[in-house]
């Protein structure tokens, strides 16, 4: 039986007690301090009703307390439900309602959002991490008098400790469930395939720790490395942080790298300590990675391909393979991952032929929360059906060809057309709409809305601005159209469905 995530956290604390574990600005916490604080927070959360196997929403941004809070939840056996602060109130309400969360932990910079949610969800208790919505003491204040011992919780390997939302093929929110065992397996996956961390490593985090960036915390913790957390990503501040903290590794999405290479300080930044720039989450524009490698050296860049359902890496493109035609690949298959390519009838395709990528491995999630039909479609006989289409070459390099869904990956975030289309159709000026992704140098894919206006409506720039603003009011800002194209008609398939594939081709040819 492999160790649970909780056991790995306890092990890291015991082995590296006096070393610095977490850095945020000028503040530091040692392994022992993180361990004791997370124990205290675990006890306090339990006293507040957030006990073993209870789902608790986390409305927090990156901070010094990010790691202690996450570890507290794992130690208490809590099933944490991270809430991306960039999402809208309506999306947060849906997430909390669907997962039946009775408690939410909020960060001090998100009290306004928490008040909006509290008004919409009066049955939910909101617990301030450092501040409070009312006169109740914060969790941090309560923790001062809580026991520093590990809470006694009957943890099981199949206990769900993370319910992580992503989107379905129709834009419907879905929540992948990771367990004590699967999250520990993610740690092993990273150490085996992507980042064999050491006690000398310093990893710089600018992306939100609730996404892929946070996956690297536990591998580093287990090996005695240092986690440096930034409050967010600003290219200039990020470049300054590399030599300031002696960063040896970082993880970025392609849009971040694009913003970095455009910064005037990119080529002059001291990156002598930096050994690994790990990137993934969306396709990388070739001009961007080539420019980055020219400035910082090919030997620093590592690409991974994975999904929320089976993180972190299904395949890895190592630095030595960042060359020629292989730059279009997402890498070779990870050590403990099985991969097959299937045709529409579920049969393995011939070598060199495209097929849907299906995978299995110990890091696979335990299905989706409260979505049996979607779980049955995606998780079949131990295999995860990714809905991505790929090809394997003679040397075992995996090349992505297409997605079986119409998902758009913009700036590392998933955007599903149907969700944006539904919002646009609420506007009285819109008669018909199709949303697709179009190539973009910065965002990789730009959300593009093709609109047929209602009778008597003038399609002009003012209307474009109104439609974009309308979407921004309803959903997360990154989902709003970056381009609105007006047309007299939208292409349809033979059965009358929106033909997004044809539309993407037409827009590309027009460009």
C-alpha positions as CSV (number, residue, x, y, z in Angstrom):
1,X,0.0,0.0,0.0
2,X,1.5,3.4,-1.0
3,X,1.6,6.2,1.5
4,X,-1.3,8.7,1.6
5,X,-0.9,12.4,0.9
6,X,-1.2,13.1,4.7
7,X,1.6,10.6,5.3
8,X,3.8,12.4,2.8
9,X,3.2,15.8,4.5
10,X,4.0,14.4,7.9
11,X,7.2,12.7,6.5
12,X,8.5,15.9,4.9
13,X,8.0,17.9,8.1
14,X,9.9,15.3,10.1
15,X,12.8,15.1,7.7
16,X,13.3,18.8,7.1
17,X,12.1,20.5,10.2
18,X,14.6,23.4,10.4
19,X,14.7,24.2,6.7
20,X,12.8,27.1,5.2
21,X,9.7,25.7,3.5
22,X,7.6,28.7,2.3
23,X,8.5,32.3,1.4
24,X,6.1,35.1,0.6
25,X,7.6,38.5,0.2
26,X,9.9,39.1,3.2
27,X,8.1,36.4,5.3
28,X,9.3,32.9,5.8
29,X,8.0,29.7,7.4
30,X,10.2,26.7,8.3
31,X,9.0,23.1,7.8
32,X,8.3,22.8,11.5
33,X,6.3,26.1,11.5
34,X,4.2,25.0,8.6
35,X,3.7,21.7,10.2
36,X,2.6,23.1,13.6
37,X,0.4,25.8,12.0
38,X,-1.3,23.4,9.7
39,X,-2.0,21.1,12.7
40,X,-3.5,24.0,14.6
41,X,-5.6,25.1,11.7
42,X,-6.8,21.5,11.2
43,X,-8.0,21.4,14.8
44,X,-9.8,24.8,14.4
45,X,-11.5,23.8,11.2
46,X,-12.7,20.6,12.9
47,X,-14.1,22.6,15.8
48,X,-15.9,24.9,13.3
49,X,-17.6,21.9,11.6
50,X,-15.2,21.3,8.8
51,X,-14.5,17.7,9.8
52,X,-13.4,14.5,8.1
53,X,-14.9,14.1,4.6
54,X,-16.7,17.4,4.8
55,X,-16.5,19.6,1.7
56,X,-15.2,23.0,2.4
57,X,-14.9,25.8,-0.2
58,X,-11.6,27.7,-0.3
59,X,-11.9,31.3,-1.5
60,X,-8.3,32.3,-1.2
61,X,-5.5,33.8,-3.3
62,X,-1.8,33.1,-3.1
63,X,-0.4,34.0,0.3
64,X,2.0,32.9,3.0
65,X,-0.8,30.7,4.4
66,X,-1.6,28.9,1.2
67,X,0.4,25.9,2.0
68,X,-0.5,25.7,5.7
69,X,-4.2,25.9,4.9
70,X,-4.0,23.2,2.2
71,X,-2.0,20.9,4.5
72,X,-4.5,21.5,7.3
73,X,-7.3,20.3,5.1
74,X,-5.4,17.2,4.1
75,X,-4.5,16.4,7.7
76,X,-8.1,16.9,8.9
77,X,-9.3,14.7,6.0
78,X,-11.3,17.6,4.6
79,X,-12.5,17.6,1.0
80,X,-11.4,21.0,-0.2
81,X,-13.2,22.7,-3.0
82,X,-11.0,25.6,-4.4
83,X,-12.9,28.6,-5.8
84,X,-11.0,30.4,-8.5
85,X,-11.2,34.1,-7.6
86,X,-11.5,35.1,-11.2
87,X,-14.8,33.4,-11.6
88,X,-18.1,35.3,-11.3
89,X,-20.5,35.3,-8.3
90,X,-23.0,33.2,-10.2
91,X,-20.3,30.6,-11.0
92,X,-19.2,30.4,-7.3
93,X,-22.8,30.0,-6.2
94,X,-23.2,27.1,-8.6
95,X,-20.0,25.5,-7.4
96,X,-20.9,25.8,-3.7
97,X,-24.4,24.7,-4.3
98,X,-23.6,21.7,-6.5
99,X,-21.0,20.4,-4.1
100,X,-23.2,21.1,-1.1
101,X,-20.5,23.0,0.8
102,X,-21.6,24.2,4.2
103,X,-18.4,26.1,5.0
104,X,-16.1,28.5,3.1
105,X,-12.7,29.7,4.1
106,X,-12.0,33.2,2.8
107,X,-8.8,35.2,2.3
108,X,-8.6,38.8,3.5
109,X,-8.5,40.3,0.0
110,X,-11.8,38.5,-1.0
111,X,-14.1,39.7,1.7
112,X,-16.3,41.7,-0.8
113,X,-16.8,38.6,-2.9
114,X,-17.5,36.6,0.3
115,X,-20.2,39.1,1.3
116,X,-21.9,38.7,-2.1
117,X,-21.8,34.9,-1.7
118,X,-23.0,35.1,1.9
119,X,-26.0,37.1,0.8
120,X,-26.8,34.5,-2.0
121,X,-26.2,31.5,0.3
122,X,-27.4,32.3,3.8
123,X,-27.1,28.6,4.8
124,X,-23.3,28.6,4.2
125,X,-20.9,29.6,7.0
126,X,-18.0,31.9,6.0
127,X,-14.8,31.6,8.0
128,X,-12.2,34.3,7.6
129,X,-8.6,33.0,7.4
130,X,-7.0,36.2,8.7
131,X,-10.0,38.5,8.9
132,X,-13.7,37.9,9.3
133,X,-17.0,39.0,7.9
134,X,-18.4,39.6,11.3
135,X,-17.2,39.8,14.9
136,X,-16.0,36.2,15.1
137,X,-12.2,35.8,15.5
138,X,-10.3,34.7,12.4
139,X,-9.1,31.1,11.9
140,X,-5.5,32.3,12.4
141,X,-6.4,33.9,15.8
142,X,-8.3,30.8,16.9
143,X,-5.3,28.7,15.9
144,X,-3.1,30.4,18.5
145,X,-4.7,28.4,21.3
146,X,-5.3,25.2,19.3
147,X,-3.2,22.0,19.8
148,X,0.0,21.8,17.7
149,X,-0.4,18.0,17.5
150,X,-1.5,16.1,14.4
151,X,-5.3,15.6,14.6
152,X,-6.4,12.0,15.0
153,X,-8.4,11.3,11.9
154,X,-9.1,7.8,10.5
155,X,-7.7,8.6,7.0
156,X,-8.4,6.1,4.2
157,X,-6.6,6.0,0.8
158,X,-9.8,6.5,-1.1
159,X,-10.9,9.6,1.0
160,X,-11.5,12.5,-1.4
161,X,-9.4,15.5,-0.4
162,X,-9.7,17.7,-3.5
163,X,-12.8,18.4,-5.6
164,X,-11.4,20.5,-8.5
165,X,-13.7,22.2,-10.9
166,X,-13.1,22.2,-14.6
167,X,-15.7,22.5,-17.5
168,X,-17.5,19.8,-19.5
169,X,-17.8,19.6,-23.3
170,X,-21.0,21.7,-23.2
171,X,-19.6,24.3,-20.7
172,X,-21.2,22.6,-17.7
173,X,-19.1,22.7,-14.6
174,X,-17.7,19.4,-13.6
175,X,-15.6,18.5,-10.5
176,X,-12.9,15.9,-10.6
177,X,-12.3,14.2,-7.3
178,X,-8.8,13.4,-6.1
179,X,-8.2,11.2,-3.1
180,X,-5.5,10.7,-0.5
181,X,-4.0,8.0,-2.8
182,X,-4.3,9.7,-6.2
183,X,-2.9,13.0,-5.0
184,X,0.1,11.2,-3.5
185,X,0.5,9.5,-6.9
186,X,0.6,12.9,-8.6
187,X,3.5,13.8,-6.3
188,X,5.3,10.6,-7.4
189,X,4.4,11.3,-11.1
190,X,6.1,14.7,-10.9
191,X,9.2,13.4,-9.1
192,X,9.6,10.5,-11.6
193,X,9.0,12.3,-14.8
194,X,9.2,16.1,-14.6
195,X,11.0,17.5,-11.6
196,X,13.2,15.3,-9.4
197,X,13.4,18.0,-6.7
198,X,16.2,18.3,-4.2
199,X,16.8,20.2,-1.0
200,X,18.7,22.8,-3.0
201,X,15.7,23.6,-5.2
202,X,13.8,26.9,-5.0
203,X,10.5,26.9,-6.9
204,X,8.9,30.2,-7.9
205,X,5.1,30.3,-8.1
206,X,3.3,33.1,-9.8
207,X,0.3,31.2,-11.0
208,X,-2.6,30.4,-8.7
209,X,-1.7,27.5,-6.4
210,X,-5.2,26.0,-6.8
211,X,-4.2,25.1,-10.4
212,X,-1.3,23.0,-11.7
213,X,1.2,25.3,-9.9
214,X,0.1,23.9,-6.6
215,X,0.8,20.4,-7.7
216,X,4.6,21.1,-7.3
217,X,4.4,22.0,-3.6
218,X,4.3,18.5,-2.2
219,X,7.2,17.1,-4.3
220,X,9.3,20.0,-3.2
221,X,8.1,19.6,0.4
222,X,9.0,15.9,0.4
223,X,12.6,16.6,-0.8
224,X,13.3,19.6,1.5
225,X,13.1,22.4,-1.2
226,X,11.8,25.9,-0.8
227,X,8.5,27.1,-2.2
228,X,8.5,30.9,-3.1
229,X,5.0,32.3,-3.6
230,X,4.1,35.5,-5.5
231,X,0.7,37.1,-5.1
232,X,0.1,37.0,-8.8
233,X,1.9,37.2,-12.2
234,X,3.3,40.5,-13.4
235,X,6.2,40.1,-15.9
236,X,8.5,42.7,-14.4
237,X,8.0,41.6,-10.8
238,X,8.4,37.9,-11.8
239,X,11.7,38.6,-13.6
240,X,13.0,40.5,-10.6
241,X,12.0,37.6,-8.3
242,X,14.1,35.1,-10.1
243,X,17.5,36.4,-8.9
244,X,16.1,37.8,-5.7
245,X,15.1,34.4,-4.4
246,X,17.6,32.3,-6.4
247,X,14.8,30.5,-8.1
248,X,15.9,27.2,-9.7
249,X,12.5,26.2,-11.1
250,X,9.2,27.7,-12.0
251,X,6.0,26.6,-13.8
252,X,4.2,28.8,-16.3
253,X,1.5,28.7,-18.9
254,X,2.4,29.7,-22.5
255,X,0.7,33.1,-22.2
256,X,2.9,33.9,-19.3
257,X,6.0,33.0,-21.3
258,X,4.7,35.1,-24.2
259,X,4.4,38.1,-21.8
260,X,7.9,37.5,-20.4
261,X,9.6,37.4,-23.8
262,X,8.0,40.7,-24.7
263,X,9.3,42.4,-21.5
264,X,12.4,44.5,-22.0
265,X,14.2,42.9,-19.1
266,X,13.7,39.3,-20.3
267,X,17.1,38.9,-22.0
268,X,19.1,40.7,-19.3
269,X,17.6,38.9,-16.2
270,X,20.0,36.8,-14.3
271,X,18.7,33.3,-14.7
272,X,22.0,31.5,-13.8
273,X,20.3,29.6,-11.0
274,X,17.3,28.6,-13.0
275,X,17.4,25.0,-14.1
276,X,13.8,24.2,-15.0
277,X,11.1,26.3,-16.7
278,X,8.1,23.9,-16.7
279,X,5.2,24.8,-19.0
280,X,1.9,23.2,-20.0
281,X,-1.9,23.7,-19.8
282,X,-2.2,24.8,-23.5
283,X,-0.3,24.6,-26.8
284,X,2.8,26.7,-27.0
285,X,3.2,29.0,-30.1
286,X,6.5,28.0,-31.8
287,X,7.8,31.5,-32.2
288,X,7.4,32.1,-28.5
289,X,9.3,29.0,-27.3
290,X,12.0,29.6,-29.9
291,X,12.5,33.2,-28.7
292,X,12.6,32.0,-25.1
293,X,15.1,29.3,-25.8
294,X,17.4,31.7,-27.6
295,X,17.5,34.0,-24.6
296,X,17.5,31.5,-21.7
297,X,18.9,28.3,-23.3
298,X,17.1,25.2,-24.5
299,X,18.3,23.2,-21.6
300,X,15.9,24.9,-19.2
301,X,12.6,24.2,-20.8
302,X,10.3,21.2,-20.0
303,X,6.8,20.8,-21.4
304,X,4.1,18.5,-19.9
305,X,0.7,17.3,-21.2
306,X,-1.9,16.3,-18.8
307,X,-5.5,16.8,-17.6
308,X,-7.3,17.6,-14.4
309,X,-8.7,14.1,-14.4
310,X,-5.1,12.6,-14.5
311,X,-2.4,15.1,-13.5
312,X,0.1,16.1,-13.9
313,X,1.9,14.7,-16.8
314,X,0.7,12.1,-19.2
315,X,3.6,13.0,-21.5
316,X,6.8,15.1,-21.1
317,X,8.9,16.9,-23.7
318,X,12.4,17.1,-22.3
319,X,14.9,19.9,-23.1
320,X,16.9,17.8,-25.6
321,X,13.7,17.2,-27.6
322,X,12.9,20.9,-27.9
323,X,14.1,20.9,-31.5
324,X,12.9,20.7,-35.0
325,X,9.6,18.8,-35.7
326,X,9.5,17.6,-32.1
327,X,8.7,21.1,-30.9
328,X,5.2,20.3,-32.1
329,X,5.0,17.3,-29.9
330,X,3.8,17.2,-26.3
331,X,6.5,14.6,-25.4
332,X,7.0,11.0,-24.6
333,X,4.7,9.0,-22.3
334,X,5.3,9.3,-18.6
335,X,6.8,6.3,-16.8
336,X,3.8,5.0,-14.9
337,X,1.2,6.0,-17.5
338,X,-0.5,3.6,-19.9
339,X,-1.7,5.2,-23.1
340,X,-3.8,4.0,-26.1
341,X,-5.2,5.7,-29.2
342,X,-8.7,4.5,-30.1
343,X,-10.9,5.0,-33.1
344,X,-14.6,5.9,-32.9
345,X,-15.5,2.2,-32.4
346,X,-13.1,1.9,-29.4
347,X,-10.4,-0.1,-31.4
348,X,-6.7,0.7,-31.2
349,X,-5.6,2.6,-34.3
350,X,-2.8,1.5,-36.6
351,X,0.7,3.0,-35.9
352,X,0.9,6.6,-37.2
353,X,-2.9,7.0,-37.3
354,X,-4.8,9.5,-35.2
355,X,-7.1,8.3,-32.4
356,X,-8.6,9.5,-29.1
357,X,-6.1,9.5,-26.3
358,X,-7.1,7.2,-23.4
359,X,-4.9,6.8,-20.4
360,X,-4.6,5.1,-17.1
361,X,-2.4,5.5,-14.1
362,X,-2.4,5.8,-10.3
363,X,-2.8,9.6,-10.5
364,X,-6.3,9.3,-12.1
365,X,-9.1,11.0,-10.2
366,X,-12.0,9.0,-8.7
367,X,-14.5,10.3,-11.2
368,X,-16.6,13.5,-11.1
369,X,-18.7,14.6,-8.1
370,X,-22.4,13.9,-8.4
371,X,-22.2,13.3,-12.2
372,X,-22.6,9.6,-12.8
373,X,-23.3,9.8,-16.5
374,X,-20.3,12.0,-17.2
375,X,-18.2,9.8,-15.0
376,X,-19.3,6.8,-17.0
377,X,-18.5,8.5,-20.3
378,X,-15.0,9.6,-19.2
379,X,-13.8,6.8,-16.9
380,X,-14.3,3.4,-18.5
381,X,-12.8,0.1,-17.3
382,X,-10.0,1.9,-15.6
383,X,-9.2,4.2,-18.5
384,X,-9.6,8.0,-18.7
385,X,-11.0,9.1,-22.1
386,X,-9.4,12.5,-22.7
387,X,-11.4,13.6,-25.7
388,X,-8.1,14.7,-27.3
389,X,-7.0,13.3,-30.6
390,X,-3.3,12.4,-30.9
391,X,-0.8,10.5,-33.0
392,X,2.3,8.5,-31.8
393,X,5.4,8.6,-34.0
394,X,8.0,5.8,-34.3
395,X,9.9,7.1,-31.4
396,X,7.0,7.3,-29.0
397,X,6.4,11.0,-29.2
398,X,2.8,12.1,-28.8
399,X,1.5,14.8,-31.1
400,X,-1.9,16.4,-30.4
401,X,-4.0,16.8,-33.6
402,X,-7.4,18.1,-32.4
403,X,-9.9,17.9,-29.6
404,X,-13.0,15.9,-29.8
405,X,-14.7,18.7,-28.0
406,X,-14.8,22.4,-29.1
407,X,-13.0,23.6,-26.0
408,X,-10.9,26.7,-26.4
409,X,-7.7,27.1,-24.4
410,X,-7.0,30.8,-23.9
411,X,-4.1,31.9,-21.7
412,X,-4.0,28.5,-20.1
413,X,-7.7,28.5,-19.1
414,X,-10.4,26.3,-20.6
415,X,-13.3,28.1,-22.2
416,X,-16.2,26.1,-23.6
417,X,-18.1,27.8,-26.5
418,X,-21.6,26.8,-25.4
419,X,-21.3,28.7,-22.1
420,X,-20.3,31.9,-23.8
421,X,-22.9,31.4,-26.5
422,X,-25.7,31.0,-24.0
423,X,-24.8,34.3,-22.3
424,X,-24.6,36.1,-25.7
425,X,-28.0,34.8,-26.7
426,X,-29.5,36.5,-23.6
427,X,-28.7,39.9,-25.2
428,X,-31.7,41.2,-27.3
429,X,-29.4,42.3,-30.1
430,X,-28.2,38.7,-30.8
431,X,-30.2,36.4,-33.0
432,X,-27.6,33.7,-33.5
433,X,-24.1,33.1,-32.4
434,X,-21.2,30.7,-32.6
435,X,-18.1,30.9,-30.4
436,X,-14.7,29.4,-31.5
437,X,-11.1,29.8,-30.8
438,X,-8.8,31.6,-33.3
439,X,-5.0,31.7,-33.3
440,X,-3.5,34.4,-31.1
441,X,0.1,35.3,-30.4
442,X,-0.4,36.1,-26.8
443,X,-3.4,34.0,-25.7
444,X,-2.6,31.0,-28.0
445,X,-6.3,30.9,-28.8
446,X,-8.6,34.0,-28.6
447,X,-12.3,33.6,-27.8
448,X,-14.0,34.8,-30.9
449,X,-17.8,35.3,-31.2
450,X,-19.4,35.2,-34.6
451,X,-22.8,37.0,-34.3
452,X,-25.9,37.3,-36.4
453,X,-27.8,40.3,-35.1
454,X,-31.5,40.6,-34.6
455,X,-33.6,42.5,-37.2
456,X,-33.3,46.2,-37.0
457,X,-30.0,46.1,-35.1
458,X,-27.0,48.0,-36.4
459,X,-23.8,45.8,-36.2
460,X,-21.1,48.4,-35.2
461,X,-18.2,48.9,-32.8
462,X,-20.5,50.2,-30.1
463,X,-22.5,46.9,-30.2
464,X,-19.2,44.9,-30.1
465,X,-18.3,46.7,-26.9
466,X,-21.7,46.1,-25.4
467,X,-21.7,42.4,-26.2
468,X,-18.2,41.9,-24.6
469,X,-19.3,43.8,-21.5
470,X,-22.5,41.7,-21.3
471,X,-20.4,38.5,-21.2
472,X,-18.0,39.9,-18.7
473,X,-20.8,40.6,-16.3
474,X,-22.0,37.0,-16.4
475,X,-18.9,34.9,-16.4
476,X,-15.2,35.1,-15.7
477,X,-13.4,37.8,-17.6
478,X,-11.1,35.4,-19.4
479,X,-14.1,33.9,-21.1
480,X,-15.3,37.1,-22.7
481,X,-14.8,37.4,-26.5
482,X,-11.6,39.1,-27.6
483,X,-13.1,39.5,-31.0
484,X,-16.7,39.9,-32.2
485,X,-17.3,39.2,-35.9
486,X,-20.7,40.1,-37.5
487,X,-22.1,37.9,-40.2
488,X,-25.3,37.4,-42.1
489,X,-25.3,33.6,-41.4
490,X,-23.4,30.9,-39.5
491,X,-22.4,27.7,-41.2
492,X,-24.4,24.6,-40.2
493,X,-23.8,20.9,-40.4
494,X,-26.2,18.6,-42.4
495,X,-28.3,18.1,-39.3
496,X,-28.5,21.8,-38.6
497,X,-25.9,22.1,-35.8
498,X,-23.4,24.9,-35.7
499,X,-20.4,23.9,-37.8
500,X,-17.6,25.3,-35.6
501,X,-14.9,23.4,-37.4
502,X,-15.8,25.0,-40.7
503,X,-16.1,28.3,-39.0
504,X,-12.6,28.1,-37.6
505,X,-11.3,27.3,-41.0
506,X,-13.1,30.2,-42.6
507,X,-11.8,32.7,-39.9
508,X,-8.3,31.3,-40.3
509,X,-8.4,31.8,-44.1
510,X,-9.8,35.4,-43.6
511,X,-6.8,36.2,-41.3
